[in-house]
Amino acid sequence: MDITILRIGATLASFVTFIGIMVWAYSRSNAKSFQEAAQLPFEQD
C-alpha cells in the first residue's frame, strides 16, 4: 500500500467528518438548544 493512498483516505475521512459536523450544527432540531446556550453569559443569577 502506498503512502499516497493512506493520505487520500485520511483526507476523505476528515472531509466526511467535517460535513457531518456542519450538518449537525446547522440542523433545525439543535437551533433552540444553541440559542439557549448563546444566552447563558447574559443571564443574571
N, C-alpha and C positions, 0 to 999 in steps of 0.2 A: 504494500500500500504506500502510495506516495504522500509526502507531507502536504502537497497541494490539495489532495482530496480531504485530508483532515481539516485544513484551513477553510475549505469551502463548506464542509459540514458544520464547523463551529460558527461560521458567518451566517449560514442559513438558520441554525438553531437560535442564535442571538436575534435575528430579524423576526422570526416567528414569535419569540418571547416578547419582543418589543411591541409587535402588533397586538398580541394578546393583552398586554398591559394597557395599551391605548383603548382597545375595545372595552375593557373592564372599567377604566377611568371615565370614559365618556358615555357609559350606558345610563339610560334614564332611571333604572332601578337604584342606582347609587347616588343620584343627584341630591336627594333630601338629606342623606347622612353626611355628604360632603359639605352641603350648605350649613348644616348644624355645626360641623367641626370648624368651619371657617369663622363662625361667630363666637367660638369659645374664648378667644383672647379679649373680647369686648364685653363679656358678661360680668356683672357685678355679683359679688357673693352676698 
